[in-house]
Amino acid sequence: MPSPVPFAPARRLLDDDLLEAVRSRAAGYDRDNAYFADDMVDLVSSGYLRALVPESFGGAGLGLRETAREQARLAGAAPATALAVNMHHVWTGVARYLHDRGDASLDWLLEEAGRGEVFGFGYSEAGNDLVLLGSRTEARPDGAGGYTFHGRKIFTSNSPGWTRLGVLGLDSVSDDGPHLVHAFLDRDAGGFEILDDWDTMGMRASQSRSTVLDGAHAPAARVVRRLAPGPTLDPLVVGIFTTFETLLAAVYTGIADRALELAVAASRRRTSMKNDGAPLAQDPDIRWRLADAALALDGVWPQIDTVAGELDALVDRGAGWFRATAGLKVRATETAKQVVEQAVRVSGGSSYFSGNELGRLYRDVLAGLFHPSDDESAHSTVAQSLLGPLG
Ligand SMILES: Cc1cc2nc3c(=O)[nH]c(=O)nc-3n(C[C@H](O)[C@H](O)[C@H](O)COP(=O)(O)OP(=O)(O)OC[C@H]3O[C@@H](n4cnc5c(N)ncnc54)[C@H](O)[C@@H]3O)c2cc1C
């Protein structure tokens, strides 16, 4: 069957053997609620964590579009592994975004990623729906341009694996007014505790545990921005938003792609007594359902390619980037959820057994609902671009 992916990325880092090895471990990690340690070893040794790092920094120099396609392939093999690794790609992607636009403030990150450091994303907090534009974590000035951080971050993916953690906190004591502080922590410097509290219905191998920051220190050289709270077009924030949403869309689209593949196989395997033992692939209702899922999915790939391709090409959409990438994330994650559900319907009751791959994809794909931008926030972004701010 031809792949529903209309065209392959120009360059690939993940070979099929590596993807098969990753796929073969996914059910065990899920069952045991275990970290994807062996996947990480393979991904590091394949150079995949340097995908977005420019060649001049020791990386592979892939663009965002190419990396999005690779992330979709990885997600098709092991969604939780892809989601956790996504956080690292987000940071190297943001550093690349800034570098390509003449801003060297995260060039050190490209150098460190080129040398093998692994970056985590420690931004989310309980009940913080301002996401990038506010924080409940205290950023306390150290008097020398650096900060200590005090607060609790939730859903920190790749908790066992990161060596550097990007964090956001609020400095409300400095004389020049409140500032949101974006900075990076070094795992070896300590000042934090990772809780053993990850036991979820899906994305289990991502081990997105809570991180309690208790004086973790970022020296001045690792403070990337101090920004006034509230809306901003600062390139760091636009870079985080656009890179995060685009790569996240790719992960969930990769899950849907795999679900469709499994459903096609199931429709050939399952037979109908009603139709004299003919495979369900000959049943017009099943054919319609599979086609319906493919029609929805086919519309997402070009959107990912176009958005990622425009970011690679440095297209300046200004504030329009928020609408473009929030819309992409919501369309991709909602479509993925629908496609996986169609796949489950086609595949029948076997997918309801724990240990079944499609059943796991059904649990994993649900996580797409929770990541920013959630449905409400994306609609509010688009409404604002159409109608202006609420009066
Ligand atoms: C699989 C997965 C991986 C993720 N990985 C990352 C990552 O690596 N880095 C990252 O920054 N984010 C990550 N996220 C977080 C994600 O981006 C969202 O922030 C997260 O899903 C919370 O969404 P929410 O707003 O619906 O949660 P909330 O409604 O804020 O709920 C989250 C938790 O906080 C509690 N809570 C809610 N409101 C309050 C309150 N007012 N006071 C006290 N407790 C409260 C809830 O009971 C719940 O336990 C990940 C999410 C998922 C699902």
PDBQT file of the ligand as one rigid body, heavy atoms in Angstrom, charges set to zero:
ROOT
HETATM    1  C1  LIG A 401       2.528  13.461  28.125  1.00  0.00    +0.000 C 
HETATM    2  C2  LIG A 401       2.788  14.888  28.436  1.00  0.00    +0.000 A 
HETATM    3  C3  LIG A 401       4.085  15.379  28.422  1.00  0.00    +0.000 A 
HETATM    4  C4  LIG A 401       4.334  16.717  28.722  1.00  0.00    +0.000 A 
HETATM    5  N1  LIG A 401       5.627  17.171  28.729  1.00  0.00    +0.000 NA
HETATM    6  C5  LIG A 401       5.896  18.435  29.113  1.00  0.00    +0.000 A 
HETATM    7  C6  LIG A 401       7.247  18.900  29.241  1.00  0.00    +0.000 A 
HETATM    8  O1  LIG A 401       8.213  18.188  28.970  1.00  0.00    +0.000 OA
HETATM    9  N2  LIG A 401       7.449  20.152  29.699  1.00  0.00    +0.000 N 
HETATM   10  C7  LIG A 401       6.441  20.980  30.031  1.00  0.00    +0.000 A 
HETATM   11  O2  LIG A 401       6.702  22.108  30.416  1.00  0.00    +0.000 OA
HETATM   12  N3  LIG A 401       5.148  20.579  29.922  1.00  0.00    +0.000 NA
HETATM   13  C8  LIG A 401       4.859  19.334  29.467  1.00  0.00    +0.000 A 
HETATM   14  N4  LIG A 401       3.558  18.898  29.383  1.00  0.00    +0.000 N 
HETATM   15  C9  LIG A 401       2.543  19.713  30.076  1.00  0.00    +0.000 C 
HETATM   16  C10 LIG A 401       1.469  20.268  29.240  1.00  0.00    +0.000 C 
HETATM   17  O3  LIG A 401       2.058  21.082  28.342  1.00  0.00    +0.000 OA
HETATM   18  C11 LIG A 401       0.409  20.934  30.121  1.00  0.00    +0.000 C 
HETATM   19  O4  LIG A 401       0.950  21.933  30.864  1.00  0.00    +0.000 OA
HETATM   20  C12 LIG A 401      -0.195  19.938  31.050  1.00  0.00    +0.000 C 
HETATM   21  O5  LIG A 401      -0.793  18.942  30.267  1.00  0.00    +0.000 OA
HETATM   22  C13 LIG A 401      -1.193  20.563  32.006  1.00  0.00    +0.000 C 
HETATM   23  O6  LIG A 401      -2.319  20.872  31.314  1.00  0.00    +0.000 OA
HETATM   24  P1  LIG A 401      -3.606  21.503  32.011  1.00  0.00    +0.000 P 
HETATM   25  O7  LIG A 401      -3.569  22.988  31.868  1.00  0.00    +0.000 OA
HETATM   26  O8  LIG A 401      -4.766  20.824  31.424  1.00  0.00    +0.000 OA
HETATM   27  O9  LIG A 401      -3.413  21.065  33.524  1.00  0.00    +0.000 OA
HETATM   28  P2  LIG A 401      -3.921  21.685  34.894  1.00  0.00    +0.000 P 
HETATM   29  O10 LIG A 401      -5.404  21.900  34.834  1.00  0.00    +0.000 OA
HETATM   30  O11 LIG A 401      -3.099  22.866  35.267  1.00  0.00    +0.000 OA
HETATM   31  O12 LIG A 401      -3.636  20.460  35.799  1.00  0.00    +0.000 OA
HETATM   32  C14 LIG A 401      -2.350  19.916  36.012  1.00  0.00    +0.000 C 
HETATM   33  C15 LIG A 401      -2.246  19.420  37.448  1.00  0.00    +0.000 C 
HETATM   34  O13 LIG A 401      -2.297  20.539  38.321  1.00  0.00    +0.000 OA
HETATM   35  C16 LIG A 401      -3.376  20.422  39.234  1.00  0.00    +0.000 C 
HETATM   36  N5  LIG A 401      -3.955  21.756  39.365  1.00  0.00    +0.000 N 
HETATM   37  C17 LIG A 401      -4.697  22.406  38.451  1.00  0.00    +0.000 A 
HETATM   38  N6  LIG A 401      -5.010  23.641  38.860  1.00  0.00    +0.000 NA
HETATM   39  C18 LIG A 401      -4.429  23.779  40.066  1.00  0.00    +0.000 A 
HETATM   40  C19 LIG A 401      -4.373  24.845  40.990  1.00  0.00    +0.000 A 
HETATM   41  N7  LIG A 401      -4.980  26.021  40.768  1.00  0.00    +0.000 N 
HETATM   42  N8  LIG A 401      -3.658  24.642  42.103  1.00  0.00    +0.000 NA
HETATM   43  C20 LIG A 401      -3.046  23.478  42.336  1.00  0.00    +0.000 A 
HETATM   44  N9  LIG A 401      -3.063  22.433  41.486  1.00  0.00    +0.000 NA
HETATM   45  C21 LIG A 401      -3.749  22.582  40.383  1.00  0.00    +0.000 A 
HETATM   46  C22 LIG A 401      -4.324  19.412  38.618  1.00  0.00    +0.000 C 
HETATM   47  O14 LIG A 401      -5.063  18.731  39.572  1.00  0.00    +0.000 OA
HETATM   48  C23 LIG A 401      -3.371  18.498  37.877  1.00  0.00    +0.000 C 
HETATM   49  O15 LIG A 401      -2.838  17.504  38.713  1.00  0.00    +0.000 OA
HETATM   50  C24 LIG A 401       3.276  17.580  29.050  1.00  0.00    +0.000 A 
HETATM   51  C25 LIG A 401       1.944  17.074  29.042  1.00  0.00    +0.000 A 
HETATM   52  C26 LIG A 401       1.702  15.766  28.732  1.00  0.00    +0.000 A 
HETATM   53  C27 LIG A 401       0.289  15.281  28.731  1.00  0.00    +0.000 C 
ENDROOT
TORSDOF 0
